[in-house]
Amino acid sequence: MRRLFLCLLLVPWDAGGGEILDSSIAVDDGQYRVAVTARIDAPPRVVYDTITDFPGLPEVTPAIIAAEVLQVLGPGRHRIETITEACILIFCKRVKQVQDVEQQDAWRIEAVTLPGVSDFKSGLARWRLVSVEGGTELHFSQLFEPDFWVPAVIGPWMIERLLLKEVVATTAYIERRNAGVAH
């Protein structure tokens, strides 16, 4: 089993919207494990309401070009479909992901990717919000296996860069929303 571990720490990295406190990516047999911790200058309620406004996600995160609630599975449980587009240089890839999202409590969310209807063989994402003085600390982790080719040489670097770009854009949007100037 080939094990590649890249720990690309950006501690701290002033993102111009929030602050990336830590990030890492590991790849093992085609499965990616990513983690990001960010500080957002907005209360947990604003952060939570923003990231659980599923139809509004394309406005929050530039890579998401479409988001739809396919089914309400129960209180705090939804089946969500997102279409994202990721570009590196001139190469772009559209990716479909269908997830069962569970809002577990006031500040935790878990999403399980459904293979067969997604461009992923598997996936599990977790968000945890922690109230800190003057804002929120966002802890995001995801384990996923793409059902499409990812170049081995630049794949981990590319995925982390795209993820960090999206976290920066999302935190900036949330901070503008909190300041009353979103949209």
Salt bridges, closest charged atoms under 4 A:
ASP28 OD2 - ARG3 NH1 3.77
ASP41 OD1 - ARG39 NH1 2.40
ASP49 OD1 - ARG45 NH1 3.01
GLU59 OE2 - HIS183 ND1 2.20
GLU81 OE2 - LYS96 NZ 3.53
GLU85 OE2 - ARG94 NE 3.23
ASP100 OD1 - ARG79 NE 2.60
ASP105 OD2 - ARG108 NE 2.92
GLU110 OE1 - ARG126 NE 2.81
GLU137 OE2 - HIS139 NE2 2.89
GLU145 OE2 - LYS121 NZ 3.88
